[in-house]
Amino acid sequence: MIQSYKQKLELEEHYDAIIIGSGMGSLTTAALLSKEGKKVMVLERHYTAGGFTHVFKRRGYEWDVGIHYIGEVQNPNAAIRKMFDYVSNNQLEWADMGEVYDKIIIGDKTYDFVKGVENFKNLRLSNSISILFLIVTRP
Ligand SMILES: Cc1cc2nc3c(=O)[nH]c(=O)nc-3n(C[C@H](O)[C@H](O)[C@H](O)COP(=O)(O)OP(=O)(O)OC[C@H]3O[C@@H](n4cnc5c(N)ncnc54)[C@H](O)[C@@H]3O)c2cc1C
């Protein structure tokens, strides 16, 4: 049951676990405990659940605040895929993002991120894009 803080909350007498925050980590933990028969409460301070899985809309465009793709889920034997299958009772379906799953455009230059580890290794990154990564990843 999802309840807003604006409503009169209906609380149980007892919870086996109270989880602070409702990102994917918390929701996965809550789902695992719940599937084991535990009574779980998840508390979220934002007006909606999901943490970095949110999207928001501005001027006709939709923006991801965090997650925009997840790797390895095409492999049914990957640990992350098994976890998603388990917590969703095999209800979750995944969409392939195509050969080019991400694209960086700087001025008139375009850098494609192509599917597959080997393709990615073979990708020739120019000096300018390496510098960009340096700037982005620096604390
Ligand atoms: C820009 C960006 C892009 C990303 N892209 C990808 C991607 O493409 N693929 C990928 O796999 N990962 C991506 N990630 C990483 C991924 O989004 C995070 O690793 C993951 O979502 C973190 O989940 P989490 O459960 O740890 O926490 P979060 O999603 O951060 O959730 C934490 C939640 O806890 C709540 N909270 C915090 N403190 C309290 C409190 N005191 N009381 C109540 N609630 C509280 C917050 O409001 C929030 O809802 C990206 C991250 C960023 C920032």
The ligand as an SDF file (V2000), in Angstrom:
LIG
                    3D

 53 58  0  0  0  0  0  0  0  0999 V2000
   22.9810   11.4420  -13.5960 C   0  0  0  0  0  0  0  0  0  0  0  0
   22.9850    9.9700  -13.2420 C   0  0  0  0  0  0  0  0  0  0  0  0
   22.8620    9.0410  -14.2720 C   0  0  0  0  0  0  0  0  0  0  0  0
   22.8560    7.6660  -13.9620 C   0  0  0  0  0  0  0  0  0  0  0  0
   22.6740    6.7660  -14.9800 N   0  0  0  0  0  0  0  0  0  0  0  0
   22.6020    5.4560  -14.7020 C   0  0  0  0  0  0  0  0  0  0  0  0
   22.3150    4.5080  -15.7300 C   0  0  0  0  0  0  0  0  0  0  0  0
   22.0990    4.8590  -16.8680 O   0  0  0  0  0  0  0  0  0  0  0  0
   22.2790    3.1920  -15.4130 N   0  0  0  0  0  0  0  0  0  0  0  0
   22.4770    2.7570  -14.1280 C   0  0  0  0  0  0  0  0  0  0  0  0
   22.4020    1.5470  -13.9080 O   0  0  0  0  0  0  0  0  0  0  0  0
   22.7380    3.6370  -13.1310 N   0  0  0  0  0  0  0  0  0  0  0  0
   22.8010    4.9660  -13.3860 C   0  0  0  0  0  0  0  0  0  0  0  0
   23.0380    5.8640  -12.3830 N   0  0  0  0  0  0  0  0  0  0  0  0
   23.2380    5.3630  -11.0450 C   0  0  0  0  0  0  0  0  0  0  0  0
   21.8960    4.9720  -10.4050 C   0  0  0  0  0  0  0  0  0  0  0  0
   20.9260    5.9670  -10.7110 O   0  0  0  0  0  0  0  0  0  0  0  0
   22.0910    4.8650   -8.9030 C   0  0  0  0  0  0  0  0  0  0  0  0
   23.1960    4.0420   -8.6030 O   0  0  0  0  0  0  0  0  0  0  0  0
   20.8780    4.2490   -8.2250 C   0  0  0  0  0  0  0  0  0  0  0  0
   19.6590    4.7610   -8.7190 O   0  0  0  0  0  0  0  0  0  0  0  0
   21.0080    4.4910   -6.7470 C   0  0  0  0  0  0  0  0  0  0  0  0
   19.9130    3.8870   -6.1080 O   0  0  0  0  0  0  0  0  0  0  0  0
   19.8070    3.9730   -4.5550 P   0  0  0  0  0  0  0  0  0  0  0  0
   18.6670    3.0960   -4.1390 O   0  0  0  0  0  0  0  0  0  0  0  0
   21.1140    3.6720   -3.9210 O   0  0  0  0  0  0  0  0  0  0  0  0
   19.5250    5.4840   -4.1740 O   0  0  0  0  0  0  0  0  0  0  0  0
   18.6600    6.6810   -4.8130 P   0  0  0  0  0  0  0  0  0  0  0  0
   18.0620    6.3480   -6.1360 O   0  0  0  0  0  0  0  0  0  0  0  0
   19.5400    7.8720   -4.6710 O   0  0  0  0  0  0  0  0  0  0  0  0
   17.4410    6.8120   -3.8080 O   0  0  0  0  0  0  0  0  0  0  0  0
   17.5950    7.3390   -2.5140 C   0  0  0  0  0  0  0  0  0  0  0  0
   16.2140    7.7370   -2.0380 C   0  0  0  0  0  0  0  0  0  0  0  0
   16.2600    7.9580   -0.6340 O   0  0  0  0  0  0  0  0  0  0  0  0
   15.5430    9.1320   -0.3230 C   0  0  0  0  0  0  0  0  0  0  0  0
   16.0700    9.6220    0.9340 N   0  0  0  0  0  0  0  0  0  0  0  0
   17.3410    9.9970    1.2080 C   0  0  0  0  0  0  0  0  0  0  0  0
   17.4500   10.3560    2.4850 N   0  0  0  0  0  0  0  0  0  0  0  0
   16.2220   10.1860    3.0570 C   0  0  0  0  0  0  0  0  0  0  0  0
   15.7060   10.3900    4.3680 C   0  0  0  0  0  0  0  0  0  0  0  0
   16.4790   10.8510    5.3720 N   0  0  0  0  0  0  0  0  0  0  0  0
   14.4050   10.1200    4.5970 N   0  0  0  0  0  0  0  0  0  0  0  0
   13.6100    9.6570    3.5730 C   0  0  0  0  0  0  0  0  0  0  0  0
   14.0460    9.4460    2.3180 N   0  0  0  0  0  0  0  0  0  0  0  0
   15.3460    9.7070    2.0640 C   0  0  0  0  0  0  0  0  0  0  0  0
   15.7910   10.0560   -1.5050 C   0  0  0  0  0  0  0  0  0  0  0  0
   14.7960   11.0410   -1.5980 O   0  0  0  0  0  0  0  0  0  0  0  0
   15.7300    9.0430   -2.6750 C   0  0  0  0  0  0  0  0  0  0  0  0
   14.4140    8.8730   -3.1680 O   0  0  0  0  0  0  0  0  0  0  0  0
   23.0190    7.2400  -12.6340 C   0  0  0  0  0  0  0  0  0  0  0  0
   23.1370    8.1930  -11.6070 C   0  0  0  0  0  0  0  0  0  0  0  0
   23.1200    9.5430  -11.9040 C   0  0  0  0  0  0  0  0  0  0  0  0
   23.2270   10.5530  -10.7790 C   0  0  0  0  0  0  0  0  0  0  0  0
  1  2  1  0
  2  3  1  0
  2 52  2  0
  3  4  2  0
  4  5  1  0
  4 50  1  0
  5  6  2  0
  6  7  1  0
  6 13  1  0
  7  8  2  0
  7  9  1  0
  9 10  1  0
 10 11  2  0
 10 12  1  0
 12 13  2  0
 13 14  1  0
 14 15  1  0
 14 50  1  0
 15 16  1  0
 16 17  1  0
 16 18  1  0
 18 19  1  0
 18 20  1  0
 20 21  1  0
 20 22  1  0
 22 23  1  0
 23 24  1  0
 24 25  2  0
 24 26  1  0
 24 27  1  0
 27 28  1  0
 28 29  2  0
 28 30  1  0
 28 31  1  0
 31 32  1  0
 32 33  1  0
 33 34  1  0
 33 48  1  0
 34 35  1  0
 35 36  1  0
 35 46  1  0
 36 37  1  0
 36 45  1  0
 37 38  2  0
 38 39  1  0
 39 40  1  0
 39 45  2  0
 40 41  1  0
 40 42  2  0
 42 43  1  0
 43 44  2  0
 44 45  1  0
 46 47  1  0
 46 48  1  0
 48 49  1  0
 50 51  2  0
 51 52  1  0
 52 53  1  0
M  END
$$$$
